[in-house]
Amino acid sequence: MSRRRRKVEESNGGPAEWLTTYSDMVTLLLCFFVLLFSFSSVDAEKFRSIMSSFRGGTGILSGGTSLDIPFNLTEDELDVEVELQDLLAQLEEYIETLGLGDRIVIQPEERGIVIRFMDNVFFDSGSAEIKEEAYEILHSVAEILNREEFVNRHIKVEGHTDTDPIVRASKYATNWELSAARATNVLRYLVEVESIDGGRISSSGYSYYRNIAPNDTPENKAKNRRVDIVILRGEFEKLEP
């Protein structure tokens, strides 16, 4: 059959020979990229398996706690998150050993590890002066923050209040000033007395705008009056000045 006749047949509806080869190549390329994608998620899968092994261990929170780890992490970021998860387990165990489990809450969240204190642990109502009996607790926390495992972590001290207005006789005009003063006084103690590096710690006051419960009952308002010490995870440390 002449070449011209074959071309005529192909143009009349017969499949072109090159098209079959081309479709095979596209199929192989698709399989190749699917394999690449599956390989890229292996480490994250292994990492989640490691994290699940922490559940059920000793800790303040029932059933153990675990950080929510995203899948799209590089190998270096995975190493950092494994370290942070290990620090969480150590922190819970240490706080429980000190017998402070009823006064301190360990809360893992997106930003990292939160060490949470209700306001009556550190302060009297409407005051930013740290209670004498609170210094022992802060000293124990400082021992944790100064441990070798934590020395490269950035720390944020955050003050929070409820929605009750400041009484006129108070030295603080609004809840903004009160929350900021409480956070600053905790920071100053950690830096000036416990020798935490001032370059890796900061403080903020949020008034009542970052509540963890509705400000509708005395019990819920008590939850919102708090000081949080946040040990930041890697990507949030980069946002700090």
Secondary structure, 3 states (H helix, E strand, C coil): CCHHHHHHHHHCCCCCHHHHHHHHHHHHHHHHHHHHHHHHCHHHHHHHHHHHCCCCCCCCCCCCCCCCCCCCCCHHHHHHHHHHHHHHHHHHHHHHHCCCCCCEEEEEECCEEEEEEEHHHHCCCCCCCCCCCHHHHHHHHHHHHCCCCCCCCCEEEEEECCCCCCCCCCCCCCHHHHHHHHHHHHHHHHHHHCCCCHHHEEEEECCCCCCCCCCCCHHHHHHHCEEEEEEECHHHHCCCC
